[in-house]
């Protein structure tokens, strides 16, 4: 759902990088999050309960139960927030999928399978799909201009990539004048 980025103020607030398009649904008072932190962290294996999510200068800032001061907040920096999700539940948004629904999809180009989605990375500008092909991994921007359709039931994603994304493109030979 998000990543904790920086302590905010002295009362335990933490800035959050949101990974959800619907923070008003996910970040409600009482919501609990599992934490992805190093095993050496005091927070390993624990959950956080949200008290409140506020926006300061358009930046989301979270207040959590039992995180009462800046020192406690700083121990959570870089933690990833996860929620328990029914893996069979479909997204209620149009053209929105959960990562676990996409990983493993066969990737089709002009009706021919070119690979399988093996990983999804979320970046501020766009998501990036890693497609495992017979010649190695190909990184595909998850944008409508390239990803034409996703069919979870059929287990496929159809792509219309630019020339060179899935294949080597020979450079034009420079023509040499004949002697």
CORMOBEL-V695688 format. One record per residue. N is the residue number from 1. PHI is phi in degrees with one decimal (* if undefined). Layout:
n=N phi=PHI
n=N phi=PHI
This chain:
n=1 phi=*
n=2 phi=179.3
n=3 phi=-129.8
n=4 phi=-81.9
n=5 phi=-111.0
n=6 phi=-164.0
n=7 phi=-64.7
n=8 phi=-130.1
n=9 phi=78.0
n=10 phi=-106.3
n=11 phi=-102.2
n=12 phi=93.2
n=13 phi=-71.8
n=14 phi=-136.5
n=15 phi=-70.6
n=16 phi=-125.0
n=17 phi=-93.2
n=18 phi=-80.2
n=19 phi=-110.2
n=20 phi=-122.7
n=21 phi=-84.0
n=22 phi=-128.2
n=23 phi=-62.2
n=24 phi=-66.9
n=25 phi=-92.5
n=26 phi=-90.5
n=27 phi=-105.1
n=28 phi=-105.2
n=29 phi=-52.7
n=30 phi=94.9
n=31 phi=-62.1
n=32 phi=-113.9
n=33 phi=-127.3
n=34 phi=-78.9
n=35 phi=-110.9
n=36 phi=-103.2
n=37 phi=-138.4
n=38 phi=-59.5
n=39 phi=-62.6
n=40 phi=-79.3
n=41 phi=-73.4
n=42 phi=-63.1
n=43 phi=-89.6
n=44 phi=-58.9
n=45 phi=81.5
n=46 phi=-103.6
n=47 phi=-120.0
n=48 phi=-113.3
n=49 phi=-109.1
n=50 phi=-76.4
n=51 phi=-90.8
n=52 phi=-164.0
n=53 phi=-119.1
n=54 phi=-119.7
n=55 phi=-116.9
n=56 phi=-117.5
n=57 phi=51.8
n=58 phi=67.1
n=59 phi=-101.4
n=60 phi=-70.2
n=61 phi=-130.6
n=62 phi=-108.0
n=63 phi=-117.5
n=64 phi=-118.8
n=65 phi=-62.0
n=66 phi=69.1
n=67 phi=-116.9
n=68 phi=-103.3
n=69 phi=-149.3
n=70 phi=-60.7
n=71 phi=-61.2
n=72 phi=-64.5
n=73 phi=-60.8
n=74 phi=-66.4
n=75 phi=-74.2
n=76 phi=-102.2
n=77 phi=-60.5
n=78 phi=79.2
n=79 phi=-68.4
n=80 phi=-97.9
n=81 phi=-96.9
n=82 phi=-120.6
n=83 phi=-120.5
n=84 phi=-77.0
n=85 phi=-132.9
n=86 phi=-67.7
n=87 phi=-65.1
n=88 phi=-90.0
n=89 phi=-71.4
n=90 phi=-92.2
n=91 phi=-67.6
n=92 phi=-91.8
n=93 phi=-104.4
n=94 phi=-72.3
n=95 phi=53.6
n=96 phi=-134.3
n=97 phi=-136.5
n=98 phi=-86.6
n=99 phi=-53.2
n=100 phi=-63.9
n=101 phi=-79.3
n=102 phi=-89.3
n=103 phi=-62.3
n=104 phi=100.8
n=105 phi=-64.6
n=106 phi=-78.3
n=107 phi=-100.1
n=108 phi=-110.9
n=109 phi=-131.1
n=110 phi=53.0
n=111 phi=80.1
n=112 phi=-109.4
n=113 phi=-71.3
n=114 phi=-110.0
n=115 phi=168.9
n=116 phi=-134.9
n=117 phi=-69.6
n=118 phi=-112.0
n=119 phi=-161.6
n=120 phi=-131.8
n=121 phi=-114.5
n=122 phi=-107.0
n=123 phi=-121.0
n=124 phi=-57.3
n=125 phi=-77.7
n=126 phi=-170.2
n=127 phi=-84.9
n=128 phi=-126.3
n=129 phi=-94.2
n=130 phi=-100.9
n=131 phi=-108.5
n=132 phi=-80.1
n=133 phi=-118.6
n=134 phi=-67.3
n=135 phi=-107.5
n=136 phi=127.9
n=137 phi=-78.0
n=138 phi=-122.8
n=139 phi=-92.5
n=140 phi=-120.9
n=141 phi=-62.0
n=142 phi=-87.2
n=143 phi=-129.4
n=144 phi=-59.3
n=145 phi=-64.9
n=146 phi=-113.3
n=147 phi=-93.3
n=148 phi=-75.8
n=149 phi=-159.5
n=150 phi=-127.5
n=151 phi=-125.4
n=152 phi=-60.1
n=153 phi=-63.1
n=154 phi=-82.2
n=155 phi=75.8
n=156 phi=-133.1
n=157 phi=-130.4
n=158 phi=-99.9
n=159 phi=-120.5
n=160 phi=-127.9
n=161 phi=-77.1
n=162 phi=-69.6
n=163 phi=-56.0
n=164 phi=101.5
n=165 phi=-72.0
n=166 phi=-109.3
n=167 phi=-145.7
n=168 phi=-72.4
n=169 phi=-112.9
n=170 phi=-69.6
n=171 phi=-75.8
n=172 phi=-64.1
n=173 phi=-71.5
n=174 phi=-73.2
n=175 phi=-80.6
n=176 phi=-98.5
n=177 phi=-64.4
n=178 phi=-76.6
n=179 phi=-93.4
